[in-house]
Amino acid sequence: MTSKVQVLVVDDEAAIMRFLKPALEANDYEMTSVGTVADAIKRIAAHAPDIVLLDLGLPDGDGKEVIKRAREWSDVPIIVLSARERETEKIESLDLGADDYVNKPFNVGELLARMRTALRHRMQRKAEIPVLRVGNLEIDSVRHRATRAGAELKLTPKEFELLSFLGKHAGRVLTHRQILTAVWGPAHAEDTQYLRVYVGQLRQKVEDRADDPRVILTEPGIGYRIAES
């Protein structure tokens, strides 16, 4: 018998707990909850949940501290649930290591889809899959080649590195800083215009219509996301 996925919800709103618990249990998740930054850090360290749903507005501090502390030792998927709509909050959370960000109020179907994506990414990281498949794209990290609908894409080394990094996180929002640091290094962390040029070049090669992208999606003011099929 397969054990249920353990979900830790970090939120001090009773209404959210009443809403989430039956929804998660109906989809075969097992939920536990805490309501403070301190308890969240202790729980993640002691019980190693499979995924964390984290509110930012907690009574003893900012939920981003949970992300920062947890990332010192854990790769547990963290999805931020927050009513804060400022782009800077999203960017800071993602830069600290959150896997995704969902605004309150949210649709439970969307949340479940984001959870499945985050859990799948963790499994892929552990398995170190050499060939990534995103829709009709195949990205072969061993041979350093990519194909679209079976046809090989003519990519420069840097274009391949960018596509590969995005593909490894398909479905997840990546900030400009995360992408630039991973692909070009920390010295280029602020070169967002440089990134836009390369994304534009990639779209010419992977999209049916570069002016109406369906694969490499823009998250305005934040970064990019590769869509999953």
N, C-alpha and C positions, 0 to 999 in steps of 0.2 A: 504493500500500500504506500503510495506516494504522500509524503507529508505536505501539508499546506504551506503556501508561501506566507512568511511572517511579515506583516506590515506594522511598522511603528508610526503612529500618527502623533505629531507634536503640535498641540493646539489647546488653548484654554477655553474655547467656546463650546459650551455644552450642545448647542444646536448643531454644530458641525459633527460632533461625535454621534449624535442621534441620527444624522443623515448618512454618515459614512459607514457606520458599523453594519447595518443590514445590507447596504449596497455591496460592500466588500465581501461579506460572508456569503451572499448569494452568488458571488463569482469565485468561490472557493479560496478566498484569502482568509487568514486568521489575523485579527487586528488587536493590538494593544495600544495604549495611549498614555501620554504624559503631558503635562501642561507648562513646563518650565524649561529654560535653557539647561540648567544644572541637571535636571532629571533626564533630559534627552541625551546628554553626553554620557551620563552614567549608564543609561539603558543600552545605548549603541555599543559601548565598551564591554558591558557585561553579558549581553544576550545576542549580539550580532544579528540584528534583523535582516531580512532579505531586501527590504526597501523601506525608505523613510519618506513620509509626507509631512512637510515642515511649514508651519506658519511663521512669519517673520515677527509679528507683534506679540511677544510673550511678556508675562508680567515681570520677569526678573532680567530682561535684557532683549537684545536684538537676536532674532533667529539666525542671522548670518554667522554669529559666533559658533553655532552648532556645526555649520558647514565647515568653518575654518578649523575647529578642533577635531572634528571627525576625520577630515582629510589628512591629518597628521599620521593616522594609522589604518584607515579603512577606505575601501573603494565601494562601500554600499551605495546603491543608487539613491539619490536625494532629489525629490521633486518638491519645489517650493509652491505652497498654496498661500496666496496673499491678496489682500484687497488693495495693497499699494500699487498704484498704476504708473509711477514714475519709471522711465526707462533706466535711470541710474540704478534703481533698486534691482532691476532684472540683471543688468550688466554686472553689478557687484556680486550678486548671488552666483551667476554663472562663472564669473572669473574665479571665484573662491572654490568652485568645484561642484556646484549643483548640476544635476543632469538635465533639468528642465524647470519650467516656470509656468504655473497655471493661475490665471487671475480668478479671484472670487467675485461674484458667484460663478460657479463652473458647472458644466454638464458632466454628469457622472460617466457617460459613455466616452467622452473625450479623455477624462482622467484615466479611465481604465486602459485606453489605447496608449496613452503616454507611459503608463506603468509597464505595460507589456513591452514597449520599445526599450525602456530603460533596463528592464530585467534581461531582455534578449542581448543588449549590448554587453552587459556584464558577463554573460555566458560566452559571447564571442571573444571577449578579451581574454578570458581564461583558456579558451580553446585555441586561440591564436590562429584563426582560420586564414589560410594563405590566399584564398580567392573570395572576394566580397561580391555579393550580388545585390544590386539595388535596381529594382524594376528590370529593364532590359540592358542595364549596364553590368559588366563584369570587370572587376579590378583585381588583377593578379599581382600581388605584392612580391612574389618570388621572381617572376619573369619581367617585372616592371612593364606591364602592358595592360591596356584597357580596351574592351570591345563594347560596341553598342549594337544590339540586335545581331551579334555575330561578326560584325565588321570591325576591324582593328582601328582604333582612334590614333591619329598622328599627334602625339602630345610631346611637348618639351619635357625635360626632366622635372622642372619646377611645376609645370602644369600637372604632371602625373602625381607629384608629391601632394599638391593641393587637393586634387580629386580624391586621392587615397585617404587623406586625413578627413575630408568631409564624409567619404563613404564609410569609414570606420565608425562614424557617429551618425549614421543615417537616421533621420527623424528627430534628431536632437538639435536644439539651437546652440550655435557656437558664436561667441562674440568675436568682433574684429581682433581684439587683443589675443584671444586664445589661438585663432588661426594664424595670425602673423607671427606670434612667438613660436608656435610649433613648426611652421614651414620656413620662415625666414630668420628666426632667432630673436632674442629679446631686444636687440638694437633696433629692430624694425616694428616694435609693438604698436607704434602710433601711426604707421604709414598706411592709413586706410585707403587713400587714393590709389596707392600701389596695388592693394588687394582688389579694389574695384576693377582695375584694368585686367588683372589675371582672371577674375571671375567672368568678366565680359568675354575674354578669349575662350575660356572653357565652355561657356554657354553656346558659342558659335559651333562648337564641336559635339556637344552632348544633347542639345535641345532641338526639337523639331523647328521651333521658332525662337530665336534668341531674344526677340522683343516681347515674347509671352512665355517666360520660363515656367516649366512644370517640374523640372528636376532640381535645379539649384535655386532655392527660394530665398528671397530677401526678407529678413526680419528688420523692418525699418528702425534705424537708429541703434541697432544692437549687433547684427551680424548676418549669418546665413544658416540655412538648414537644407540638407538634401532630403527630398521627399521620399518616403517609402512607398512601394507599390501597394 
